Amino acid sequence: MHRIIVVGGGAGGLELATRLGDRIGALRETPGAQVILVDRNPTHIWKPLLHEVAAGSMDPFTHQLEYAAQARWHGFEFQQGQLAGLNRQAKTIRIGALIDPEDGVELLPERTLAYDTLVIAVGSTTHFFGVAGAEENAIALDTVWQAERFRRRLIAACMRAHTIAEPAASGPGSGVGLAVPGRSRIEIAIIGGGATGVELSAELRATAHVLASYGLHNLDPMNDIGITLIESGERILPALPERVSTSTAELLVKLGVSVCTGERVTEVTPTALHTAAGKTFAVDLTVWAAGIKAPAILSELDGLAVNRLGQLNVRATLQTETDDHIFALGDCAACAWPEEKRNVPPRAQAAHQQASFLLKALEARLAGHVLPEFRYRDFGSLVSLGHLSAVGNLMGGVIGGNMLVEGLFARFMYMSLYRLHIAALHGWPRMVLDTLAHWLRRSTLPRVKLH
């Protein structure tokens, strides 16, 4: 039987494995292929929501999806482990040993899996651009573990500031770091004015208010918790239209977020940021959201061609330039967007469109037909600005043009993107039940995770 291996269980990879399993997988009366999903983690969470995990406004453990359960429900096989190598001549991939992070015990040995068709969808990682101290002293938001780490450090910083606060030292500008006795102000810096940085800054302001209301600190949520968004370019959200960027910056200022553009960070220390212009920002917590690159393993896969960001170069069929049996999708693929004379942007909507395309393309491949060519359609972008607001632009087939949207309507549309992802994985009836279940659960829980 034809073996299709999908490496990477992100938005695109999991959607593709699920839909392939439903269409041609093991649960069919006459299966058309054996579908295998490989991922280093046992569970999936939609990556665009990690800023909410970091701010504590979403509990990841109530939203995560178990790969093994999804595989059983949808007719594919799940193998846990990290991609470690590729042999194109033998048409095999090597999966590294699975080690228990608690005690270092080997749970699964290194394995070799044979494929007929390989789809690589391993996503992206944070790009630190070689900035001194960035990787050691700033927190990225690539994984649930990193987001949870930031959330715990935020709560700990608030509690420490509450404990050491002295009336004479309270208020804005009262010190330069938590190491200074009696200081009651916390400084949070977010480096990178893209969607992740903007969404996190807005979400953190809401979290500061909630933590105060539950008594975890006695700081003034607006004046004693400083949030600074630092962008090296001329404006935040550089990938979106200027009017969206301007509107977003105005809304962030109203939320009490300091927006600093044209400031390129050159060094990150545990208590300060230094910029090329000679400025110094005092910090207690730093998040790095300034860019992405492909995982390093892609540059070591038996000669597959990559670009300067380490992404796999693919043709319009999403086949790699080097090997017709290997496809790539999502953030790890460098796919041309001829209409804009650049590559398809690393967005969830692109991964979703490519997964839908590959479902049809792989069925055509199994039938011996000519592969179609992928065409990306930009439907616009939405950026969350907290619990009750969002901003963005709608484009193309949605409205027949380009329109700025903001406020509750934009927030509703932003939330619907996640629900569409759930529908792609579970179907519409289960998506509705899942939405209802989470709404009921939220009604009995605090708005922010407090532990």
C-alpha positions as CSV (number, residue, x, y, z in Angstrom):
1,M,0.0,0.0,0.0
2,H,1.2,3.5,-0.8
3,R,2.7,5.1,2.3
4,I,2.2,8.8,2.9
5,I,4.2,10.3,5.8
6,V,3.3,13.8,7.1
7,V,6.0,15.2,9.3
8,G,4.7,18.0,11.6
9,G,1.4,18.2,13.4
10,G,0.8,21.9,13.2
11,A,-2.2,23.6,11.6
12,G,-1.5,22.4,8.1
13,G,0.1,19.1,8.8
14,L,-2.6,17.9,11.2
15,E,-5.4,19.1,8.9
16,L,-3.8,17.2,6.0
17,A,-3.3,14.0,7.9
18,T,-6.8,14.1,9.2
19,R,-8.5,14.7,5.9
20,L,-6.3,12.1,4.1
21,G,-7.2,9.6,6.8
22,D,-10.9,10.4,6.3
23,R,-10.7,10.1,2.5
24,I,-8.2,7.3,1.9
25,G,-7.0,6.0,5.3
26,A,-7.4,2.8,7.3
27,L,-11.1,3.4,8.3
28,R,-12.2,3.2,4.6
29,E,-13.6,-0.1,3.3
30,T,-10.9,-0.1,0.7
31,P,-8.1,2.1,2.0
32,G,-6.2,4.0,-0.7
33,A,-3.0,4.6,1.3
34,Q,-1.4,4.2,4.7
35,V,-1.2,7.7,6.3
36,I,1.3,8.3,9.1
37,L,1.7,11.6,11.1
38,V,5.0,12.3,12.9
39,D,5.4,14.9,15.5
40,R,7.8,15.4,18.5
41,N,4.9,16.3,20.8
42,P,2.0,14.1,21.9
43,T,-0.6,17.0,21.6
44,H,-1.5,19.8,19.3
45,I,-2.5,23.3,20.0
46,W,-3.2,26.0,17.4
47,K,0.0,28.1,17.4
48,P,-1.7,31.5,16.8
49,L,-3.2,31.1,20.3
50,L,0.1,30.9,22.1
51,H,0.0,34.6,23.0
52,E,-3.2,33.9,25.0
53,V,-1.5,31.0,26.8
54,A,1.4,33.3,27.7
55,A,-1.0,35.9,29.1
56,G,-2.9,33.2,31.0
57,S,-6.2,34.0,29.3
58,M,-6.3,30.5,27.8
59,D,-5.6,27.2,29.5
60,P,-3.8,25.1,26.9
61,F,-4.7,21.8,28.6
62,T,-8.4,22.3,27.9
63,H,-7.7,23.2,24.2
64,Q,-5.0,20.7,23.3
65,L,-5.7,17.8,21.0
66,E,-4.2,14.3,21.5
67,Y,-2.6,13.1,18.3
68,A,-3.1,9.4,19.2
69,A,-6.8,9.9,19.7
70,Q,-7.1,12.0,16.5
71,A,-5.3,9.2,14.6
72,R,-7.7,6.6,15.9
73,W,-10.8,8.7,15.0
74,H,-9.6,9.5,11.5
75,G,-7.9,6.5,10.2
76,F,-4.2,7.4,10.2
77,E,-1.2,6.3,12.4
78,F,0.7,8.6,14.8
79,Q,4.4,8.2,15.5
80,Q,5.9,10.5,18.2
81,G,9.4,11.7,17.7
82,Q,11.5,14.3,16.0
83,L,12.7,14.2,12.4
84,A,16.4,13.5,12.5
85,G,17.4,12.5,9.0
86,L,16.4,11.6,5.5
87,N,17.6,9.1,2.9
88,R,16.1,10.0,-0.4
89,Q,17.6,7.0,-2.3
90,A,16.1,4.5,0.2
91,K,13.0,6.7,0.6
92,T,13.2,6.6,4.4
93,I,13.2,9.1,7.3
94,R,14.9,8.7,10.6
95,I,13.0,9.6,13.8
96,G,15.0,10.4,16.8
97,A,14.6,8.5,20.1
98,L,11.9,9.8,22.4
99,I,13.3,10.7,25.8
100,D,11.3,11.4,29.0
101,P,12.0,15.0,29.9
102,E,11.6,14.3,33.6
103,D,14.2,11.5,34.2
104,G,15.9,11.2,30.9
105,V,14.7,7.6,30.3
106,E,14.4,6.5,26.6
107,L,10.7,5.8,25.9
108,L,11.0,5.0,22.2
109,P,14.1,4.1,20.3
110,E,15.3,5.7,17.2
111,R,13.2,4.5,14.2
112,T,13.4,4.4,10.5
113,L,10.1,4.8,8.5
114,A,9.8,4.1,4.8
115,Y,7.6,6.4,2.6
116,D,6.3,6.6,-0.9
117,T,5.2,10.2,-0.5
118,L,6.7,12.5,2.1
119,V,5.1,15.8,3.2
120,I,7.2,18.1,5.4
121,A,5.2,20.5,7.6
122,V,7.5,21.2,10.5
123,G,6.6,24.9,10.8
124,S,9.1,27.5,12.0
125,T,11.1,28.6,15.0
126,T,12.1,32.0,16.4
127,H,14.9,33.9,14.6
128,F,17.1,35.8,17.0
129,F,19.2,37.3,14.2
130,G,22.4,36.7,16.2
131,V,21.5,39.5,18.7
132,A,23.8,39.2,21.8
133,G,22.0,37.6,24.8
134,A,18.6,37.3,23.0
135,E,18.4,33.5,23.0
136,E,19.6,33.3,26.7
137,N,17.6,36.2,28.2
138,A,14.4,36.5,26.1
139,I,11.5,34.1,25.9
140,A,10.2,33.0,22.5
141,L,6.7,31.8,21.9
142,D,7.2,28.7,19.7
143,T,5.7,26.1,22.1
144,V,3.2,25.7,24.9
145,W,6.1,25.1,27.3
146,Q,7.6,28.5,26.5
147,A,4.3,30.3,26.7
148,E,3.6,28.7,30.1
149,R,7.1,29.6,31.3
150,F,6.4,33.2,30.5
151,R,3.0,33.2,32.3
152,R,4.5,31.7,35.4
153,R,7.4,34.2,35.4
154,L,4.8,37.1,35.0
155,I,2.8,36.0,38.0
156,A,6.0,35.5,40.1
157,A,7.2,39.0,39.1
158,C,3.9,40.5,40.1
159,M,4.0,38.7,43.5
160,R,7.6,39.8,44.1
161,A,6.8,43.4,43.3
162,H,3.8,43.3,45.6
163,T,6.0,41.9,48.4
164,I,8.9,44.3,48.2
165,A,6.8,47.4,47.3
166,E,7.2,50.5,49.5
167,P,4.8,53.5,49.2
168,A,7.6,55.9,48.6
169,A,8.8,53.9,45.6
170,S,5.5,53.1,43.9
171,G,4.3,54.5,40.6
172,P,5.8,54.9,37.1
173,G,9.5,55.6,36.7
174,S,10.3,54.6,40.3
175,G,13.2,52.4,39.5
176,V,15.1,50.4,36.8
177,G,14.7,46.8,37.8
178,L,13.3,44.4,40.4
179,A,16.7,44.1,41.9
180,V,16.3,47.6,43.3
181,P,14.8,47.3,46.9
182,G,11.4,48.9,47.4
183,R,10.5,49.2,43.7
184,S,7.0,48.3,42.8
185,R,7.0,48.7,39.0
186,I,7.3,45.8,36.5
187,E,8.7,46.4,33.0
188,I,7.7,44.0,30.2
189,A,9.4,44.3,26.8
190,I,8.1,42.7,23.7
191,I,10.6,42.7,20.8
192,G,8.9,42.5,17.4
193,G,5.9,44.5,16.2
194,G,4.3,41.7,14.1
195,A,1.0,40.0,14.9
196,T,2.4,38.0,17.9
197,G,4.0,41.0,19.6
198,V,0.9,43.2,19.1
199,E,-1.5,40.5,20.3
200,L,0.6,39.7,23.3
201,S,1.0,43.3,24.4
202,A,-2.8,43.9,24.3
203,E,-3.6,40.6,26.1
204,L,-1.0,41.3,28.8
205,R,-2.7,44.6,29.7
206,A,-6.0,42.8,30.3
207,T,-4.2,40.1,32.3
208,A,-2.6,42.8,34.6
209,H,-6.1,44.0,35.5
210,V,-7.4,40.5,36.2
211,L,-4.5,39.6,38.4
212,A,-5.1,42.7,40.4
213,S,-8.8,42.0,40.8
214,Y,-8.0,38.5,42.2
215,G,-5.5,40.0,44.7
216,L,-2.3,38.5,43.3
217,H,-0.8,42.0,43.5
218,N,-1.6,45.5,44.7
219,L,0.0,47.2,41.8
220,D,-1.8,49.7,39.6
221,P,-2.4,47.6,36.4
222,M,-1.9,50.7,34.2
223,N,0.8,52.6,35.9
224,D,2.8,50.0,37.7
225,I,3.0,47.4,35.0
226,G,4.8,48.8,32.0
227,I,4.4,47.1,28.6
228,T,6.7,48.3,25.8
229,L,6.5,47.0,22.2
230,I,9.7,47.5,20.3
231,E,9.9,47.3,16.5
232,S,13.0,47.9,14.3
233,G,10.9,49.1,11.3
234,E,9.1,52.3,10.8
235,R,5.8,50.9,11.9
236,I,4.2,47.9,13.7
237,L,2.5,45.2,11.6
238,P,4.7,45.9,8.6
239,A,3.1,43.1,6.6
240,L,-0.4,44.7,6.8
241,P,-1.7,47.9,5.2
242,E,-0.5,51.1,6.8
243,R,-3.9,52.2,7.9
244,V,-4.3,48.9,9.8
245,S,-0.9,49.6,11.4
246,T,-1.8,53.1,12.3
247,S,-5.2,52.1,13.8
248,T,-3.6,49.4,15.8
249,A,-0.9,51.6,17.2
250,E,-3.6,54.1,18.4
251,L,-5.5,51.4,20.1
252,L,-2.4,50.1,21.8
253,V,-1.6,53.5,23.2
254,K,-5.1,53.7,24.6
255,L,-4.5,50.4,26.4
256,G,-1.3,51.9,28.0
257,V,1.2,50.1,25.8
258,S,4.3,52.1,24.8
259,V,5.0,51.6,21.1
260,C,8.6,52.2,20.0
261,T,9.4,52.0,16.3
262,G,12.7,52.4,14.5
263,E,14.6,50.9,17.5
264,R,16.8,47.9,16.6
265,V,17.7,45.9,19.6
266,T,21.4,45.0,19.7
267,E,21.8,43.3,23.1
268,V,19.5,41.6,25.6
269,T,20.5,41.2,29.3
270,P,18.5,39.9,32.2
271,T,17.6,43.5,33.3
272,A,18.0,45.7,30.2
273,L,17.7,46.0,26.4
274,H,20.2,48.1,24.4
275,T,19.4,49.5,20.9
276,A,21.5,50.6,18.0
277,A,20.5,54.2,18.7
278,G,22.1,54.0,22.1
279,K,18.9,53.7,24.1
280,T,18.5,51.4,27.1
281,F,15.2,49.9,28.3
282,A,14.9,48.5,31.8
283,V,13.2,45.1,31.7
284,D,12.0,42.4,34.1
285,L,10.6,40.2,31.4
286,T,11.5,40.1,27.7
287,V,9.6,38.3,24.9
288,W,11.3,37.9,21.5
289,A,8.8,37.9,18.6
290,A,10.9,39.6,16.0
291,G,11.1,37.0,13.3
292,I,11.0,33.4,12.2
293,K,13.2,30.9,10.4
294,A,12.8,27.3,9.4
295,P,14.1,24.5,11.8
296,A,17.8,23.8,11.3
297,I,17.2,20.1,10.4
298,L,15.8,21.1,7.0
299,S,19.3,22.2,5.9
300,E,20.6,18.7,6.7
301,L,18.0,16.6,4.7
302,D,20.1,14.7,2.1
303,G,20.6,17.7,-0.2
304,L,17.1,19.2,-0.3
305,A,17.4,22.8,-1.5
306,V,16.7,25.6,1.0
307,N,16.6,29.4,0.9
308,R,18.4,31.8,3.2
309,L,15.8,31.3,6.0
310,G,16.3,27.5,5.8
311,Q,12.9,27.0,4.1
312,L,12.5,24.2,1.6
313,N,12.3,25.5,-2.0
314,V,9.1,24.2,-3.6
315,R,7.5,24.5,-7.0
316,A,3.9,25.4,-7.7
317,T,2.9,21.8,-7.1
318,L,4.4,22.1,-3.6
319,Q,6.9,19.4,-4.6
320,T,10.4,20.2,-3.5
321,E,12.8,21.5,-6.2
322,T,15.1,18.6,-5.5
323,D,12.8,15.6,-5.2
324,D,9.4,14.9,-6.7
325,H,8.4,12.4,-4.0
326,I,8.8,15.1,-1.2
327,F,6.3,17.9,-0.6
328,A,6.4,20.8,1.8
329,L,3.8,23.2,3.2
330,G,3.3,26.0,5.7
331,D,6.0,28.1,7.3
332,C,8.8,25.7,6.3
333,A,8.1,25.9,2.6
334,A,9.3,28.7,0.3
335,C,6.5,28.9,-2.2
336,A,6.3,31.6,-4.8
337,W,3.4,34.0,-4.9
338,P,3.7,35.3,-8.5
339,E,1.0,38.0,-8.2
340,E,2.9,39.8,-5.4
341,K,6.4,38.8,-6.6
342,R,7.3,37.3,-3.3
343,N,6.8,34.1,-1.3
344,V,3.5,33.1,0.3
345,P,3.5,34.6,3.8
346,P,3.9,32.4,6.9
347,R,0.3,32.6,8.0
348,A,-2.2,30.0,9.3
349,Q,-4.5,30.7,6.3
350,A,-1.7,29.8,3.9
351,A,-1.1,26.5,5.7
352,H,-4.8,25.8,5.6
353,Q,-5.0,26.5,1.9
354,Q,-2.0,24.4,1.2
355,A,-3.3,21.5,3.2
356,S,-6.6,21.6,1.2
357,F,-4.6,21.8,-2.0
358,L,-2.4,18.8,-1.1
359,L,-5.4,16.7,-0.2
360,K,-6.6,16.9,-3.8
361,A,-3.0,16.8,-5.2
362,L,-2.1,13.6,-3.4
363,E,-5.3,11.9,-4.5
364,A,-4.4,12.9,-8.1
365,R,-0.9,11.5,-7.5
366,L,-2.3,8.2,-6.4
367,A,-4.5,8.0,-9.4
368,G,-1.6,8.8,-11.7
369,H,-2.9,12.1,-12.9
370,V,-1.0,15.4,-13.5
371,L,-0.6,17.4,-10.3
372,P,-2.4,20.8,-10.1
373,E,-0.6,24.0,-9.2
374,F,-1.2,25.8,-6.0
375,R,-2.5,29.4,-6.0
376,Y,-2.6,31.4,-2.8
377,R,-5.5,33.7,-2.1
378,D,-5.1,36.4,0.5
379,F,-8.3,36.9,2.5
380,G,-6.7,39.5,4.7
381,S,-5.4,39.4,8.3
382,L,-6.9,39.9,11.7
383,V,-5.0,40.9,14.9
384,S,-6.5,40.3,18.4
385,L,-6.4,43.3,20.8
386,G,-7.7,41.6,23.8
387,H,-11.0,40.0,24.9
388,L,-13.4,42.4,23.3
389,S,-11.5,43.9,20.3
390,A,-9.5,43.1,17.2
391,V,-8.4,44.9,14.1
392,G,-7.5,43.9,10.5
393,N,-8.3,44.0,6.9
394,L,-10.5,41.8,4.8
395,M,-9.6,41.2,1.2
396,G,-10.5,39.4,-2.0
397,G,-13.4,37.0,-2.1
398,V,-14.6,38.0,1.3
399,I,-15.8,41.4,0.3
400,G,-14.6,41.9,-3.2
401,G,-12.1,44.6,-2.2
402,N,-10.1,45.7,0.8
403,M,-11.8,46.9,4.0
404,L,-10.5,47.9,7.5
405,V,-12.4,46.2,10.3
406,E,-12.1,46.6,14.0
407,G,-13.9,46.3,17.3
408,L,-16.3,43.5,18.3
409,F,-17.0,42.5,14.7
410,A,-13.3,42.0,14.0
411,R,-13.0,40.1,17.3
412,F,-15.8,37.8,16.3
413,M,-14.2,37.1,13.0
414,Y,-10.8,36.5,14.7
415,M,-12.4,33.9,17.0
416,S,-14.1,32.2,14.1
417,L,-10.7,31.4,12.5
418,Y,-9.9,29.1,15.4
419,R,-13.4,27.5,15.2
420,L,-12.8,26.9,11.4
421,H,-9.6,25.1,12.4
422,I,-11.5,22.9,14.8
423,A,-14.2,22.2,12.2
424,A,-11.5,21.1,9.8
425,L,-10.2,18.6,12.4
426,H,-13.5,17.3,13.9
427,G,-16.3,18.3,11.6
428,W,-19.0,21.0,12.2
429,P,-21.2,19.1,14.7
430,R,-18.3,18.4,17.1
431,M,-17.0,21.9,16.6
432,V,-20.3,23.3,17.8
433,L,-20.2,20.9,20.8
434,D,-16.6,21.9,21.6
435,T,-17.5,25.6,21.5
436,L,-20.4,25.1,23.8
437,A,-18.3,23.0,26.2
438,H,-15.6,25.6,26.4
439,W,-18.1,28.4,26.9
440,L,-19.7,26.5,29.9
441,R,-16.3,25.7,31.3
442,R,-15.2,29.3,31.1
443,S,-18.3,30.4,33.0
444,T,-17.0,28.6,36.1
445,L,-13.3,29.5,35.9
446,P,-11.4,32.8,36.4
447,R,-10.6,34.7,33.2
448,V,-6.9,34.2,33.7
449,K,-5.1,31.1,34.8
450,L,-3.8,31.9,38.3
451,H,-1.4,29.0,39.1
